Amino acid sequence: AGTVDIYEGSEKHVNLIKKTLSLNSVAPWCTVQHAIVSKAKDLRAHRGSAETIDPEALPDCDVLELDCEGAELDILEEMTSNPRIVIVETHAQFDYPKDEVKNALGRRDYSIINEQTVSETPGISIVTAKK
């Protein structure tokens, strides 16, 4: 009964996401926007005509997943939405290590429920928190 809003800064990846959604028959429940939330740190591809969206403009949601290559703290500190669950891929190589993300979640009254290290170098982890 829910929907998924996807923000992707890479023009190339927008098209890949749309194709994947279609192949998996979930496209009717998903909206893909060619946009960067907060500041572009490392898109790993050309941004093309991606618009920039302020974190305050993110819609209310139940679950927020952030895989934003270095904009994690900016988004967590500036968003006005209060999702029930937040999942964050942290990027120490962009000066946002896991502990800083966990502290930012704590300041927003989230409790960490899971942590997983993906790669020690360059410092990529997944942090899951709930209200």
All heavy atoms as an XYZ file, in Angstrom:
1010
protein
N       0.823     -1.196      0.000
C       0.000      0.000      0.000
C       0.863      1.254      0.000
O       0.351      2.330     -0.163
C      -0.917      0.004      1.227
N       2.173      1.102      0.189
C       3.043      2.268      0.256
C       3.618      2.646     -1.089
O       3.349      2.034     -2.119
N       4.411      3.712     -1.047
C       5.114      4.177     -2.232
C       6.577      4.414     -1.870
O       6.928      4.506     -0.705
C       4.517      5.494     -2.763
O       4.611      6.496     -1.746
C       3.066      5.307     -3.186
N       7.402      4.519     -2.894
C       8.828      4.757     -2.706
C       9.222      5.976     -3.540
O       8.938      6.027     -4.731
C       9.669      3.535     -3.139
C      11.164      3.823     -3.027
C       9.286      2.305     -2.334
N       9.847      6.950     -2.879
C      10.403      8.111     -3.571
C      11.909      7.932     -3.633
O      12.551      7.721     -2.605
C      10.085      9.411     -2.821
C       8.605      9.723     -2.795
O       7.962      9.588     -3.855
O       8.101     10.107     -1.729
N      12.464      8.019     -4.827
C      13.891      7.807     -5.036
C      14.485      9.092     -5.604
O      13.954      9.650     -6.561
C      14.146      6.642     -6.023
C      13.502      5.360     -5.485
C      15.635      6.460     -6.300
C      13.335      4.267     -6.523
N      15.588      9.530     -4.991
C      16.320     10.693     -5.480
C      17.686     10.202     -5.917
O      18.424      9.620     -5.127
C      16.481     11.741     -4.369
C      15.158     12.215     -3.832
C      14.545     11.560     -2.774
C      14.519     13.305     -4.400
C      13.318     11.986     -2.287
C      13.291     13.742     -3.916
C      12.697     13.077     -2.857
O      11.481     13.490     -2.374
N      18.026     10.435     -7.174
C      19.305      9.964     -7.722
C      19.969     11.105     -8.473
O      19.361     11.703     -9.366
C      19.079      8.773     -8.647
C      20.308      8.297     -9.375
C      21.456      7.927     -8.455
O      21.264      7.105     -7.525
O      22.565      8.465     -8.645
N      21.203     11.404     -8.107
C      21.922     12.511     -8.718
C      22.579     12.184    -10.043
O      22.847     13.074    -10.837
N      22.839     10.941    -10.308
C      23.516     10.534    -11.539
C      22.493     10.271    -12.646
O      21.600      9.450    -12.496
C      24.325      9.260    -11.284
O      24.590      8.585    -12.479
N      22.680     10.985    -13.745
C      21.778     10.808    -14.887
C      21.764      9.352    -15.366
O      20.711      8.770    -15.619
C      22.232     11.739    -16.010
C      21.267     11.884    -17.149
C      21.666     13.021    -18.053
O      22.869     13.140    -18.386
O      20.780     13.795    -18.426
N      22.944      8.757    -15.445
C      23.069      7.362    -15.888
C      22.299      6.421    -14.956
O      21.593      5.522    -15.403
C      24.546      6.976    -15.924
C      24.813      5.524    -16.187
C      26.305      5.242    -16.101
C      26.581      3.759    -16.122
N      28.005      3.471    -15.926
N      22.427      6.643    -13.646
C      21.788      5.751    -12.692
C      20.275      5.927    -12.622
O      19.561      4.972    -12.292
C      22.439      5.894    -11.316
C      23.839      5.382    -11.301
N      24.910      6.170    -10.992
C      24.342      4.162    -11.597
C      26.019      5.458    -11.096
N      25.701      4.233    -11.466
N      19.773      7.113    -12.954
C      18.321      7.303    -13.013
C      17.724      6.325    -14.017
O      16.733      5.640    -13.737
C      17.955      8.761    -13.387
C      16.493      8.883    -13.797
C      18.252      9.695    -12.221
N      18.332      6.235    -15.181
C      17.819      5.328    -16.216
C      17.943      3.862    -15.799
O      17.034      3.064    -16.057
C      18.536      5.581    -17.537
C      18.221      6.956    -18.091
O      17.112      7.458    -17.918
N      19.186      7.573    -18.721
N      19.042      3.515    -15.127
C      19.202      2.135    -14.649
C      18.171      1.795    -13.571
O      17.622      0.692    -13.555
C      20.614      1.923    -14.103
C      21.743      1.940    -15.128
C      23.103      1.929    -14.439
C      21.611      0.763    -16.084
N      17.897      2.738    -12.688
C      16.892      2.520    -11.641
C      15.520      2.301    -12.268
O      14.804      1.364    -11.900
C      16.863      3.702    -10.653
C      18.146      3.722     -9.824
C      15.629      3.641     -9.759
C      18.353      5.020     -9.046
N      15.145      3.138    -13.215
C      13.840      2.998    -13.869
C      13.711      1.649    -14.561
O      12.668      0.997    -14.484
C      13.621      4.145    -14.855
C      13.357      5.460    -14.177
C      13.157      6.573    -15.194
C      12.852      7.891    -14.510
N      12.664      8.983    -15.469
N      14.775      1.218    -15.220
C      14.754     -0.086    -15.896
C      14.601     -1.214    -14.873
O      13.812     -2.139    -15.065
C      16.036     -0.277    -16.708
C      16.065     -1.554    -17.497
C      17.304     -1.651    -18.368
C      17.287     -2.937    -19.164
N      18.447     -3.052    -20.041
N      15.341     -1.133    -13.764
C      15.261     -2.156    -12.712
C      13.867     -2.212    -12.103
O      13.314     -3.299    -11.887
C      16.309     -1.871    -11.613
O      17.606     -1.902    -12.217
C      16.235     -2.895    -10.498
N      13.267     -1.057    -11.844
C      11.912     -1.021    -11.293
C      10.914     -1.660    -12.248
O      10.036     -2.418    -11.827
C      11.503      0.426    -10.989
C      12.322      1.150     -9.917
C      11.918      2.621     -9.857
C      12.181      0.479     -8.571
N      11.063     -1.366    -13.519
C      10.170     -1.937    -14.524
C      10.345     -3.456    -14.630
O       9.359     -4.198    -14.656
C      10.434     -1.281    -15.875
O       9.607     -1.823    -16.862
N      11.586     -3.911    -14.662
C      11.855     -5.350    -14.758
C      11.301     -6.122    -13.563
O      10.945     -7.292    -13.679
C      13.361     -5.608    -14.870
C      14.008     -5.225    -16.204
C      15.531     -5.300    -16.100
C      13.501     -6.134    -17.318
N      11.218     -5.451    -12.418
C      10.720     -6.100    -11.204
C       9.249     -5.795    -10.930
O       8.729     -6.123     -9.866
C      11.588     -5.698    -10.009
C      12.933     -6.368    -10.072
O      13.062     -7.539     -9.749
N      13.947     -5.645    -10.524
N       8.586     -5.183    -11.889
C       7.144     -4.885    -11.824
C       6.736     -4.073    -10.596
O       5.666     -4.267    -10.038
C       6.333     -6.187    -11.876
O       6.642     -6.901    -13.049
N       7.609     -3.145    -10.167
C       7.280     -2.282     -9.033
C       7.243     -0.797     -9.411
O       6.998      0.055     -8.565
C       8.253     -2.505     -7.845
C       8.106     -3.916     -7.282
C       9.683     -2.211     -8.242
N       7.460     -0.497    -10.677
C       7.498      0.894    -11.133
C       6.247      1.697    -10.764
O       6.368      2.875    -10.424
C       7.757      0.961    -12.637
N       5.039      1.110    -10.778
C       3.855      1.913    -10.447
C       3.868      2.476     -9.020
O       3.168      3.440     -8.735
C       2.695      0.931    -10.620
C       3.202     -0.084    -11.593
C       4.663     -0.228    -11.267
N       4.656      1.909     -8.134
C       4.690      2.362     -6.740
C       5.899      3.241     -6.436
O       6.106      3.648     -5.307
C       4.685      1.158     -5.799
C       3.426      0.370     -5.953
C       2.213      0.637     -5.377
C       3.238     -0.780     -6.762
N       1.294     -0.287     -5.783
C       1.898     -1.181     -6.647
C       4.081     -1.517     -7.594
C       1.378     -2.279     -7.305
C       3.552     -2.618     -8.254
C       2.218     -2.978     -8.104
N       6.698      3.506     -7.464
C       7.952      4.241     -7.255
C       8.011      5.497     -8.116
O       7.573      5.508     -9.251
C       9.142      3.352     -7.616
S       9.214      1.824     -6.654
N       8.584      6.533     -7.527
C       8.844      7.775     -8.241
C      10.347      8.003     -8.214
O      10.958      7.971     -7.140
C       8.141      8.961     -7.548
O       6.746      8.703     -7.496
C       8.397     10.255     -8.282
N      10.927      8.218     -9.375
C      12.367      8.457     -9.465
C      12.572      9.909     -9.893
O      12.073     10.331    -10.928
C      13.040      7.513    -10.484
C      14.541      7.755    -10.537
C      12.739      6.058    -10.165
N      13.279     10.646     -9.059
C      13.586     12.038     -9.373
C      15.076     12.191     -9.618
O      15.888     11.719     -8.823
C      13.170     12.943     -8.218
C      11.679     12.960     -7.988
C      11.306     13.946     -6.914
O      11.781     15.079     -6.902
N      10.464     13.519     -5.988
N      15.414     12.845    -10.713
C      16.816     13.122    -11.010
C      17.199     14.352    -10.188
O      17.075     15.491    -10.634
C      17.002     13.356    -12.504
C      18.424     13.536    -12.893
N      18.796     14.151    -14.050
C      19.581     13.181    -12.280
C      20.102     14.178    -14.145
N      20.602     13.597    -13.073
N      17.631     14.088     -8.951
C      17.902     15.178     -8.025
C      18.950     14.763     -6.998
O      19.107     13.586     -6.688
C      16.620     15.580     -7.309
N      19.627     15.762     -6.467
C      20.606     15.581     -5.408
C      20.041     16.238     -4.160
O      19.636     17.397     -4.198
C      21.950     16.239     -5.784
C      22.529     15.544     -7.019
C      22.922     16.223     -4.611
C      23.638     16.308     -7.685
N      19.981     15.494     -3.071
C      19.508     16.054     -1.811
C      20.728     16.598     -1.078
O      21.705     15.887     -0.867
C      18.777     15.004     -0.950
C      18.333     15.614      0.369
C      17.582     14.434     -1.711
N      20.679     17.863     -0.716
C      21.773     18.567     -0.032
C      22.870     18.888     -1.035
O      22.593     19.432     -2.100
C      22.288     17.777      1.168
O      23.171     18.571      1.933
N      24.106     18.515     -0.727
C      25.252     18.850     -1.574
C      25.817     17.588     -2.222
O      25.944     16.570     -1.568
C      26.339     19.514     -0.727
C      25.884     20.768     -0.029
C      26.945     21.219      0.973
C      26.408     22.314      1.850
N      25.760     21.842      3.059
N      26.167     17.691     -3.478
C      26.797     16.561     -4.167
C      28.231     16.431     -3.693
O      29.009     17.359     -3.797
C      26.760     16.768     -5.671
N      28.572     15.283     -3.148
C      29.942     15.030     -2.696
C      30.680     14.158     -3.711
O      31.731     14.511     -4.179
C      29.946     14.342     -1.322
C      29.219     15.097     -0.245
C      30.020     16.265      0.252
C      29.253     16.931      1.383
N      30.014     17.864      2.122
N      30.097     13.006     -4.051
C      30.736     12.088     -4.987
C      29.650     11.245     -5.643
O      29.194     10.262     -5.069
C      31.741     11.187     -4.260
C      32.453     10.237     -5.202
O      32.348     10.414     -6.433
O      33.117      9.314     -4.714
N      29.235     11.641     -6.836
C      28.166     10.915     -7.535
C      28.661      9.669     -8.253
O      27.879      8.819     -8.623
C      27.490     11.828     -8.562
C      26.735     13.018     -7.997
C      26.192     13.860     -9.138
C      25.618     12.560     -7.095
N      29.930      9.568     -8.485
C      30.536      8.458     -9.228
C      30.024      8.376    -10.657
O      30.163      7.358    -11.314
C      30.343      7.132     -8.499
C      31.024      7.101     -7.158
C      30.896      5.770     -6.507
N      29.496      5.491     -6.255
C      29.061      4.422     -5.641
N      29.901      3.523     -5.237
N      27.784      4.237     -5.431
N      29.383      9.442    -11.123
C      28.903      9.524    -12.502
C      28.507     10.974    -12.774
O      28.432     11.785    -11.859
C      27.715      8.593    -12.719
N      28.213     11.292    -14.017
C      27.871     12.665    -14.408
C      26.493     13.054    -13.873
O      25.544     12.284    -13.974
C      27.887     12.767    -15.935
C      27.770     14.159    -16.436
N      26.589     14.840    -16.449
C      28.701     14.992    -16.937
C      26.785     16.050    -16.937
N      28.057     16.165    -17.254
N      26.385     14.235    -13.307
C      25.135     14.702    -12.713
C      24.131     15.164    -13.769
O      22.932     15.205    -13.502
C      25.432     15.765    -11.667
C      25.040     17.144    -11.990
C      25.345     18.130    -10.916
N      24.126     18.772    -10.488
C      23.958     19.331     -9.322
N      24.925     19.361     -8.455
N      22.829     19.879     -9.013
N      24.589     15.540    -14.936
C      23.658     15.997    -15.967
C      22.833     17.169    -15.482
O      23.357     18.126    -14.927
N      21.529     17.069    -15.617
C      20.626     18.174    -15.263
C      19.959     17.981    -13.902
O      18.877     18.510    -13.665
C      19.556     18.314    -16.346
O      18.801     17.115    -16.424
N      20.594     17.251    -13.013
C      20.001     16.978    -11.698
C      19.756     18.284    -10.948
O      20.633     19.138    -10.859
C      20.911     16.078    -10.873
N      18.556     18.411    -10.403
C      18.274     19.564     -9.563
C      18.793     19.284     -8.157
O      19.094     18.146     -7.806
C      16.768     19.860     -9.526
C      15.942     18.792     -8.845
C      14.466     19.130     -8.761
O      14.124     20.157     -8.132
O      13.676     18.382     -9.340
N      18.919     20.333     -7.357
C      19.347     20.179     -5.971
C      18.141     20.435     -5.072
O      17.432     21.424     -5.242
C      20.476     21.170     -5.625
O      21.583     20.908     -6.496
C      20.922     21.009     -4.189
N      17.919     19.527     -4.135
C      16.788     19.626     -3.210
C      17.334     19.817     -1.806
O      18.240     19.099     -1.374
C      15.926     18.339     -3.271
C      15.313     18.195     -4.654
C      14.857     18.341     -2.187
C      14.535     16.924     -4.853
N      16.780     20.778     -1.075
C      17.159     20.979      0.314
C      16.596     19.840      1.161
O      15.471     19.378      0.919
C      16.612     22.308      0.840
C      17.315     23.502      0.235
O      18.523     23.408     -0.036
O      16.650     24.541      0.030
N      17.334     19.391      2.164
C      16.841     18.312      3.028
C      15.490     18.628      3.679
O      14.698     17.725      3.919
C      17.945     18.173      4.082
C      19.176     18.608      3.371
C      18.725     19.741      2.489
N      15.209     19.920      3.924
C      13.915     20.297      4.511
C      12.748     19.946      3.591
O      11.615     19.818      4.035
C      13.859     21.801      4.808
C      14.899     22.290      5.763
C      16.172     22.761      5.057
O      16.188     22.939      3.828
O      17.181     22.922      5.759
N      13.029     19.798      2.309
C      11.977     19.517      1.329
C      11.653     18.030      1.193
O      10.709     17.669      0.484
C      12.366     20.080     -0.036
N      12.410     17.180      1.880
C      12.103     15.746      1.817
C      10.714     15.506      2.408
O      10.380     16.056      3.462
C      13.136     14.927      2.599
C      14.519     14.815      1.979
C      15.473     14.128      2.939
C      14.461     14.081      0.658
N       9.906     14.694      1.754
C       8.557     14.441      2.266
C       8.585     13.576      3.528
O       9.558     12.867      3.790
C       7.872     13.695      1.126
C       8.995     13.029      0.387
C      10.171     13.950      0.524
N       7.521     13.649      4.315
C       7.386     12.761      5.460
C       7.371     11.326      4.947
O       6.858     11.048      3.854
C       6.098     13.051      6.226
C       6.169     14.362      6.988
O       7.289     14.757      7.390
O       5.128     14.990      7.170
N       7.945     10.433      5.744
C       7.999      9.033      5.338
C       8.127      8.164      6.573
O       8.443      8.637      7.660
C       9.171      8.793      4.385
S      10.788      9.209      5.080
N       7.862      6.877      6.400
C       8.026      5.907      7.484
C       9.464      5.431      7.601
O       9.980      5.214      8.690
C       7.120      4.689      7.275
C       5.655      5.028      7.411
O       5.312      5.876      8.255
O       4.857      4.447      6.669
N      10.103      5.226      6.448
C      11.472      4.721      6.403
C      12.265      5.623      5.459
O      11.823      5.931      4.356
C      11.526      3.263      5.891
C      12.964      2.770      5.793
C      10.698      2.349      6.784
N      13.449      6.026      5.918
C      14.347      6.833      5.094
C      15.663      6.091      4.988
O      16.275      5.728      5.997
C      14.589      8.204      5.730
C      15.585      9.110      5.010
C      15.046      9.526      3.639
C      15.897     10.333      5.861
N      16.106      5.836      3.756
C      17.381      5.180      3.520
C      18.283      6.194      2.827
O      17.913      6.754      1.798
C      17.191      3.934      2.659
C      18.433      3.078      2.544
C      19.330      3.476      1.393
O      18.810      4.007      0.386
O      20.548      3.276      1.484
N      19.451      6.450      3.423
C      20.398      7.405      2.870
C      21.640      6.689      2.371
O      22.362      6.073      3.144
C      20.815      8.434      3.937
C      19.724      9.310      4.519
C      20.290     10.174      5.647
C      19.100     10.185      3.443
N      21.874      6.770      1.087
C      23.105      6.302      0.456
C      23.534      7.472     -0.416
O      23.252      7.522     -1.605
C      22.854      5.042     -0.364
C      24.124      4.515     -1.014
O      25.207      5.099     -0.788
O      24.035      3.528     -1.760
N      24.140      8.473      0.224
C      24.330      9.758     -0.433
C      25.786     10.205     -0.510
O      26.057     11.399     -0.649
C      23.450     10.807      0.225
S      23.489     10.773      2.006
N      26.690      9.267     -0.396
C      28.107      9.494     -0.685
C      28.680     10.759     -0.059
O      29.317     11.556     -0.714
C      28.342      9.525     -2.203
C      27.713      8.398     -2.984
C      28.118      7.008     -2.530
O      29.290      6.794     -2.197
O      27.243      6.134     -2.498
N      28.442     10.946      1.233
C      29.073     12.041      1.938
C      28.158     13.166      2.377
O      28.589     14.065      3.087
N      26.890     13.144      2.004
C      25.954     14.196      2.421
C      25.098     13.755      3.610
O      24.161     14.439      3.988
C      25.064     14.596      1.244
N      25.443     12.626      4.218
C      24.632     12.047      5.289
C      24.348     13.023      6.424
O      23.203     13.220      6.816
C      25.312     10.808      5.899
C      25.619      9.682      4.945
C      26.951      9.818      4.231
O      27.044     10.729      3.397
O      27.883      9.050      4.468
N      25.408     13.610      6.994
C      25.222     14.502      8.140
C      24.437     15.745      7.773
O      23.582     16.189      8.538
C      26.575     14.900      8.748
C      27.200     13.880      9.675
C      28.525     14.401     10.203
C      26.289     13.523     10.821
N      24.727     16.311      6.614
C      23.980     17.494      6.178
C      22.487     17.190      6.129
O      21.659     17.974      6.594
C      24.463     17.971      4.806
C      25.914     18.437      4.822
O      26.387     18.893      5.882
O      26.564     18.335      3.769
N      22.129     16.053      5.579
C      20.719     15.682      5.453
C      20.117     15.425      6.833
O      19.043     15.949      7.160
C      20.546     14.458      4.528
C      20.947     14.842      3.102
C      19.106     13.944      4.585
C      21.057     13.680      2.150
N      20.799     14.643      7.662
C      20.268     14.337      8.996
C      20.090     15.594      9.840
O      19.139     15.700     10.614
C      21.193     13.361      9.728
C      21.189     11.933      9.203
C      22.286     11.122      9.894
C      19.834     11.278      9.389
N      20.974     16.554      9.701
C      20.898     17.765     10.508
C      19.881     18.769      9.979
O      19.364     19.582     10.737
C      22.283     18.401     10.623
C      23.229     17.546     11.455
C      24.667     18.014     11.441
O      25.005     18.949     10.684
O      25.466     17.439     12.194
N      19.563     18.726      8.694
C      18.699     19.738      8.099
C      17.283     19.263      7.763
O      16.398     20.091      7.553
C      19.353     20.285      6.827
C      20.677     20.975      7.086
C      21.396     21.351      5.810
O      20.758     21.450      4.746
O      22.631     21.541      5.863
N      17.047     17.962      7.712
C      15.720     17.477      7.322
C      14.701     17.776      8.431
O      15.039     17.822      9.607
C      15.748     15.989      6.980
C      15.971     15.076      8.146
S      16.052     13.360      7.578
C      15.865     12.519      9.139
N      13.461     17.985      8.017
C      12.382     18.227      8.984
C      11.501     17.003      9.158
O      10.739     16.917     10.111
C      11.525     19.438      8.560
O      11.029     19.213      7.238
C      12.343     20.721      8.601
N      11.615     16.053      8.257
C      10.876     14.793      8.348
C      11.384     13.990      9.542
O      12.553     14.087      9.914
C      11.088     14.005      7.051
O      10.505     12.738      7.120
N      10.511     13.203     10.146
C      10.886     12.345     11.275
C      10.452     10.910     11.013
O       9.495     10.424     11.609
C      10.259     12.858     12.573
C      10.958     14.081     13.073
O      12.145     14.057     13.343
N      10.228     15.178     13.177
N      11.162     10.216     10.123
C      10.795      8.830      9.824
C      10.914      7.934     11.050
O      11.689      8.214     11.960
C      11.800      8.402      8.760
C      12.623      9.591      8.445
C      12.339     10.655      9.421
N      10.159      6.872     11.041
C      10.200      5.885     12.119
C      11.527      5.134     12.115
O      12.098      4.840     13.158
C       9.020      4.921     11.933
C       8.839      3.867     12.980
C       7.586      3.031     12.703
N       7.429      2.610     11.321
C       8.011      1.530     10.781
N       8.785      0.762     11.501
N       7.801      1.214      9.527
N      12.047      4.822     10.926
C      13.304      4.094     10.739
C      14.203      4.909      9.804
O      13.729      5.427      8.789
C      13.076      2.705     10.097
C      12.126      1.847     10.928
C      14.396      1.994      9.809
C      12.741      1.233     12.154
N      15.489      4.986     10.152
C      16.479      5.621      9.276
C      17.630      4.638      9.085
O      18.160      4.097     10.053
C      17.020      6.944      9.869
C      18.089      7.544      8.966
C      15.900      7.942     10.101
N      17.978      4.405      7.832
C      19.091      3.528      7.473
C      20.103      4.397      6.736
O      19.755      5.044      5.747
C      18.626      2.366      6.567
C      17.490      1.592      7.236
C      19.797      1.455      6.207
C      16.693      0.718      6.285
N      21.338      4.427      7.233
C      22.347      5.311      6.661
C      23.598      4.527      6.288
O      24.165      3.824      7.129
C      22.751      6.428      7.657
C      23.718      7.403      6.997
C      21.538      7.152      8.201
N      24.021      4.666      5.043
C      25.335      4.170      4.650
C      26.316      5.295      4.932
O      26.200      6.377      4.359
C      25.362      3.791      3.171
C      26.706      3.210      2.750
C      26.729      2.799      1.309
O      26.267      1.681      1.003
O      27.201      3.596      0.482
N      27.260      5.058      5.847
C      28.213      6.096      6.237
C      29.456      6.033      5.364
O      29.809      4.972      4.848
C      28.616      5.953      7.713
O      29.386      4.758      7.873
C      27.397      5.912      8.621
N      30.108      7.183      5.237
C      31.279      7.293      4.362
C      32.387      8.066      5.055
O      32.476      9.291      4.926
C      30.905      7.984      3.050
C      29.951      7.196      2.227
N      30.365      6.220      1.361
C      28.603      7.203      2.165
C      29.310      5.671      0.787
N      28.233      6.249      1.260
N      33.251      7.380      5.775
C      34.346      8.045      6.485
C      35.284      8.764      5.521
O      35.856      9.790      5.862
C      35.116      7.039      7.326
N      35.422      8.255      4.309
C      36.340      8.879      3.356
C      35.880     10.267      2.940
O      36.643     11.054      2.417
C      36.573      7.986      2.124
C      35.460      7.975      1.101
C      34.411      6.907      1.338
O      34.159      6.511      2.467
N      33.802      6.438      0.280
N      34.619     10.617      3.209
C      34.097     11.949      2.927
C      33.940     12.756      4.216
O      33.150     13.680      4.289
C      32.752     11.865      2.200
C      32.837     11.160      0.871
C      32.028     10.077      0.604
C      33.713     11.571     -0.109
C      32.088      9.413     -0.618
C      33.798     10.920     -1.330
C      32.979      9.833     -1.574
N      34.681     12.369      5.245
C      34.675     13.052      6.541
C      33.370     12.894      7.318
O      33.026     13.744      8.126
C      35.023     14.538      6.389
C      36.424     14.741      5.856
O      37.313     13.939      6.215
O      36.627     15.680      5.080
N      32.641     11.827      7.074
C      31.441     11.530      7.841
C      31.509     10.105      8.369
O      30.813      9.215      7.889
C      30.177     11.730      6.999
C      29.936     13.179      6.650
C      29.723     13.559      5.343
C      29.926     14.150      7.634
C      29.497     14.887      5.021
C      29.713     15.475      7.326
C      29.498     15.842      6.018
O      29.282     17.145      5.702
N      32.360      9.864      9.367
C      32.479      8.504      9.898
C      31.233      8.066     10.661
O      30.394      8.885     11.044
C      33.692      8.598     10.824
C      33.804     10.025     11.181
C      33.243     10.799     10.024
N      31.155      6.785     10.865
C      29.996      6.157     11.499
C      29.643      6.805     12.835
O      28.463      7.052     13.106
C      30.284      4.660     11.677
C      29.225      3.907     12.435
C      29.535      2.430     12.521
C      30.813      2.180     13.261
N      31.071      0.754     13.522
N      30.608      7.089     13.680
C      30.307      7.654     14.997
C      29.636      9.021     14.905
O      28.755      9.340     15.697
C      31.568      7.733     15.855
C      32.040      6.358     16.306
O      31.234      5.399     16.261
O      33.216      6.231     16.694
N      30.030      9.835     13.929
C      29.381     11.138     13.763
C      27.934     10.973     13.306
O      27.053     11.706     13.730
C      30.169     12.001     12.789
C      31.463     12.510     13.380
C      32.119     13.554     12.500
O      31.403     14.393     11.919
O      33.356     13.514     12.406
N      27.699     10.015     12.433
C      26.325      9.743     11.981
C      25.488      9.235     13.154
O      24.344      9.667     13.353
C      26.332      8.742     10.801
C      24.921      8.259     10.489
C      26.972      9.377      9.570
N      26.046      8.338     13.943
C      25.322      7.825     15.116
C      24.997      8.960     16.091
O      23.887      9.021     16.635
C      26.148      6.741     15.807
C      26.207      5.446     15.022
C      27.221      4.465     15.550
C      27.081      4.162     16.996
N      28.067      3.159     17.466
N      25.939      9.880     16.303
C      25.679     11.022     17.185
C      24.570     11.912     16.630
O      23.712     12.388     17.377
C      26.957     11.837     17.402
C      27.970     11.110     18.260
O      27.624     10.220     19.037
N      29.235     11.465     18.108
N      24.575     12.137     15.319
C      23.532     12.955     14.697
C      22.166     12.290     14.849
O      21.171     12.962     15.131
C      23.847     13.180     13.213
N      22.114     10.980     14.699
C      20.856     10.254     14.905
C      20.412     10.366     16.362
O      19.230     10.582     16.636
C      21.013      8.788     14.493
C      21.119      8.542     12.991
C      21.680      7.152     12.709
C      19.771      8.734     12.318
N      21.337     10.249     17.293
C      21.021     10.382     18.709
C      20.456     11.752     19.046
O      19.516     11.867     19.846
N      21.004     12.797     18.435
C      20.488     14.150     18.669
C      19.055     14.292     18.179
O      18.320     15.163     18.631
C      21.388     15.193     17.996
C      22.719     15.381     18.695
C      23.491     16.574     18.166
N      23.882     16.481     16.775
C      24.988     15.887     16.328
N      25.820     15.292     17.185
N      25.273     15.879     15.035
N      18.661     13.435     17.246
C      17.285     13.456     16.730
C      16.405     12.431     17.456
O      15.315     12.105     17.002
C      17.287     13.189     15.227
C      17.953     14.315     14.422
C      17.837     14.056     12.945
N      16.459     13.973     12.526
C      15.755     14.982     12.006
N      16.325     16.146     11.829
N      14.503     14.811     11.652
N      16.882     11.889     18.573
C      16.148     10.938     19.406
C      15.939      9.576     18.755
O      14.938      8.905     18.996
C      14.804     11.519     19.870
C      14.989     12.734     20.755
O      15.938     12.739     21.569
O      14.205     13.688     20.621
N      16.894      9.160     17.943
C      16.864      7.819     17.368
C      17.737      6.898     18.213
O      18.741      7.320     18.768
C      17.382      7.812     15.922
C      16.389      8.337     14.929
C      16.386      9.676     14.559
C      15.439      7.497     14.368
C      15.468     10.164     13.649
C      14.511      7.977     13.455
C      14.534      9.305     13.104
O      13.613      9.783     12.211
N      17.354      5.634     18.279
C      18.144      4.599     18.930
C      18.746      3.709     17.854
O      18.038      3.272     16.944
C      17.263      3.738     19.843
O      16.676      4.530     20.841
N      20.026      3.438     17.971
C      20.704      2.566     17.005
C      20.255      1.131     17.270
O      20.341      0.642     18.390
C      22.236      2.678     17.132
C      22.699      4.133     17.037
C      22.930      1.784     16.108
C      22.314      4.855     15.785
N      19.760      0.463     16.234
C      19.309     -0.919     16.395
C      20.194     -1.916     15.652
O      20.115     -3.109     15.896
C      17.833     -1.104     15.992
C      17.587     -0.702     14.536
C      16.928     -0.323     16.935
C      16.201     -1.028     14.022
N      21.049     -1.404     14.741
C      21.942     -2.301     14.025
C      23.076     -1.495     13.398
O      22.870     -0.370     12.969
C      21.186     -3.071     12.944
C      21.994     -4.222     12.377
O      22.824     -4.813     13.061
N      21.767     -4.551     11.124
N      24.259     -2.111     13.358
C      25.428     -1.545     12.685
C      26.116     -2.661     11.928
O      26.235     -3.764     12.447
C      26.436     -0.985     13.678
C      25.976      0.141     14.520
C      27.062      0.552     15.505
O      28.242      0.683     15.098
O      26.717      0.716     16.675
N      26.554     -2.358     10.743
C      27.274     -3.356      9.959
C      28.397     -2.659      9.205
O      28.153     -1.684      8.494
C      26.338     -4.043      8.974
C      27.015     -5.083      8.123
C      26.048     -5.730      7.151
O      24.855     -5.492      7.169
N      26.588     -6.549      6.269
N      29.613     -3.155      9.362
C      30.746     -2.614      8.620
C      30.780     -3.283      7.256
O      30.814     -4.508      7.160
C      32.065     -2.857      9.364
O      31.985     -2.194     10.632
C      33.247     -2.321      8.581
N      30.761     -2.471      6.219
C      30.831     -2.979      4.852
C      32.282     -3.058      4.413
O      32.701     -4.027      3.797
C      30.023     -2.078      3.886
C      30.165     -2.537      2.447
C      28.568     -2.023      4.302
N      33.046     -2.009      4.763
C      34.452     -1.965      4.394
C      35.196     -1.081      5.393
O      34.832      0.084      5.565
C      34.601     -1.398      2.978
O      35.960     -1.202      2.664
N      36.216     -1.640      6.043
C      37.024     -0.853      6.981
C      37.706      0.295      6.250
O      37.813      1.398      6.752
C      38.073     -1.735      7.657
C      37.496     -2.741      8.628
C      36.968     -2.111      9.900
O      37.398     -0.995     10.257
O      36.113     -2.741     10.543
N      38.208      0.020      5.072
C      38.827      1.042      4.246
C      38.020      1.098      2.963
O      37.929      0.104      2.269
C      40.288      0.670      3.908
O      40.968      0.408      5.120
C      40.973      1.757      3.152
N      37.340      2.145      2.695
C      37.477      3.518      3.161
C      36.531      3.918      4.295
O      36.231      5.098      4.455
C      37.179      4.324      1.917
C      36.156      3.504      1.192
C      36.508      2.068      1.498
N      36.038      3.029      5.077
C      35.196      3.381      6.216
C      33.719      3.449      5.880
O      33.034      4.409      6.196
N      33.215      2.395      5.250
C      31.800      2.351      4.892
C      31.075      1.409      5.841
O      31.477      0.256      6.015
C      31.600      1.890      3.428
C      32.286      2.877      2.480
C      30.119      1.760      3.104
C      32.289      2.451      1.040
N      30.026      1.913      6.462
C      29.208      1.125      7.369
C      27.737      1.427      7.106
O      27.399      2.442      6.521
C      29.524      1.475      8.832
O      30.840      1.130      9.159
N      26.873      0.534      7.566
C      25.434      0.744      7.509
C      24.940      0.853      8.956
O      25.184     -0.032      9.761
C      24.696     -0.438      6.833
C      25.324     -0.790      5.496
C      23.205     -0.154      6.740
C      25.011      0.105      4.349
N      24.259      1.949      9.252
C      23.709      2.188     10.577
C      22.188      2.263     10.447
O      21.674      3.005      9.597
C      24.247      3.499     11.204
C      23.587      3.770     12.534
C      25.749      3.450     11.328
N      21.478      1.474     11.254
C      20.021      1.491     11.253
C      19.559      1.987     12.625
O      20.045      1.539     13.658
C      19.452      0.087     10.991
O      19.990     -0.401      9.763
C      17.932      0.113     10.901
N      18.604      2.931     12.600
C      18.107      3.522     13.832
C      16.589      3.645     13.764
O      16.002      3.689     12.691
C      18.737      4.900     14.043
N      15.960      3.676     14.953
C      14.498      3.826     15.005
C      14.123      4.834     16.085
O      14.872      5.075     17.028
C      13.808      2.493     15.226
C      13.984      1.945     16.629
C      13.150      0.691     16.814
C      13.262      0.249     18.273
N      12.332     -0.816     18.568
N      12.931      5.390     15.940
C      12.385      6.326     16.929
C      11.824      5.540     18.074
O      11.311      4.468     17.930
C      11.271      7.178     16.328
C      11.782      8.319     15.498
C      12.044      9.511     16.354
C      12.476     10.679     15.484
N      12.858     11.814     16.219
